[in-house]
Amino acid sequence: MLLRDLPPDENGLVTTMAKGVNDLLNYYIQVADAKASIMIAGTVASATFLLTSFPSQWSARLLFVMAASGLVVSLALAIWVVIPRLPKNTGQGSVFWGDIANCPSASEYRDRFSAAATNGLLDDEYCILNYQTAIIVRSKINLLRKSILFFLWGILMAIPHHLLQS
């Protein structure tokens, strides 16, 4: 049996479950953003410490350029992770803040929310929001993984460069 085949969510159980999924997805976003912030700080600190001077030797220059490139790409990807992304604004919903803010007045939002709750549609709205939020989570996690890989590449190139310069 599918969710759409169930009668309206009279006791609020399905809506509560959908809200729980939404809370979990928002937690994943917070964790990804926190990790990306750490990546930003770590990348800047690593570059500042390990890439202090441009070398004169050809091999050290190559390592410097490769390290700097990896760290710059890592930094850009980590910054992109923390830039907010928004679910699609339907203009009709009562749980997504973009839809709520587009209501002309508080009373119209109250009426929209009441209609959705009365007709058992809050669970549907949460399911749509959860799907769109999950796409955002996947994007953030994929960018974070790439940022970590470029960071590791940059560090693996920066350490020999730093040792050659010491």
SVG drawing of the C-alpha trace seen along z (x, -y; Angstrom):
<svg xmlns="http://www.w3.org/2000/svg" viewBox="-10 -40 77 42">
<polyline fill="none" stroke="black" stroke-width="0.4" points="0.0,0.0 1.3,-3.4 1.2,-6.6 -1.2,-8.2 -3.6,-5.3 -4.0,-5.8 -6.8,-7.9 -6.0,-11.4 -3.6,-11.5 -6.2,-12.0 -4.0,-11.2 -0.9,-12.9 1.3,-9.8 2.4,-9.9 3.1,-13.6 5.1,-13.1 7.2,-10.4 7.7,-12.7 8.8,-15.5 11.2,-13.1 12.8,-12.3 13.0,-16.1 14.7,-16.7 17.2,-13.9 17.9,-15.4 18.5,-18.8 20.9,-17.3 22.8,-15.8 23.0,-19.3 24.3,-20.7 27.0,-18.0 28.1,-18.5 28.3,-22.2 30.3,-21.8 32.8,-19.4 33.1,-21.8 33.9,-24.7 36.6,-22.6 37.9,-21.8 38.0,-25.6 40.0,-26.3 42.3,-23.3 43.0,-24.1 43.8,-27.7 46.0,-26.8 47.8,-24.1 48.5,-26.3 49.7,-29.1 52.1,-26.8 53.3,-24.5 53.5,-26.8 55.3,-29.8 57.7,-30.5 57.9,-29.9 60.9,-27.6 63.7,-28.0 64.2,-24.4 62.1,-23.0 61.0,-19.8 60.0,-21.9 58.1,-24.3 56.1,-21.5 55.2,-20.2 54.3,-23.7 52.0,-24.2 50.4,-20.8 49.9,-21.4 48.5,-24.9 46.2,-23.6 44.8,-20.8 44.4,-23.1 42.7,-25.8 40.2,-23.3 39.6,-21.8 38.9,-25.3 36.5,-26.2 34.6,-22.9 34.3,-23.3 33.0,-26.9 30.5,-25.6 29.2,-23.1 28.3,-25.8 26.6,-28.0 22.9,-27.5 20.7,-25.7 17.0,-25.9 14.4,-23.4 12.1,-24.3 9.5,-26.9 6.1,-25.6 4.2,-28.7 1.5,-26.4 3.1,-24.6 2.8,-25.2 6.0,-23.6 8.9,-25.1 9.9,-28.5 10.1,-29.9 6.4,-29.0 5.5,-30.5 7.4,-33.7 5.6,-34.1 2.2,-34.2 0.8,-37.7 -0.2,-37.7 0.0,-35.7 -3.7,-35.1 -3.4,-33.6 -0.6,-31.3 -2.7,-30.3 -5.6,-29.4 -3.3,-27.5 -1.8,-25.6 -5.2,-24.8 -6.5,-23.5 -3.4,-21.3 -3.7,-20.0 -7.5,-19.4 -7.2,-17.6 -4.3,-15.5 -1.9,-17.0 1.0,-17.9 2.5,-14.5 2.4,-15.0 4.1,-18.4 6.8,-16.9 7.4,-14.1 8.0,-16.6 10.2,-18.7 12.1,-15.6 12.8,-14.5 14.1,-18.0 16.2,-18.2 17.7,-14.8 18.9,-16.0 20.6,-18.9 22.2,-16.6 23.5,-14.3 25.0,-17.3 26.7,-18.6 28.1,-15.2 29.5,-14.6 31.2,-18.1 32.6,-17.4 34.1,-14.1 35.7,-15.8 37.0,-18.6 38.6,-16.0 40.3,-14.2 41.7,-17.4 42.9,-18.4 44.7,-15.1 46.2,-15.6 47.3,-19.1 48.9,-17.9 50.6,-15.0 52.3,-17.4 52.9,-20.1 54.7,-18.0 57.6,-17.0 57.7,-20.6 58.0,-21.9 60.7,-19.4 62.7,-20.4 62.4,-24.0 63.5,-23.4"/>
</svg>
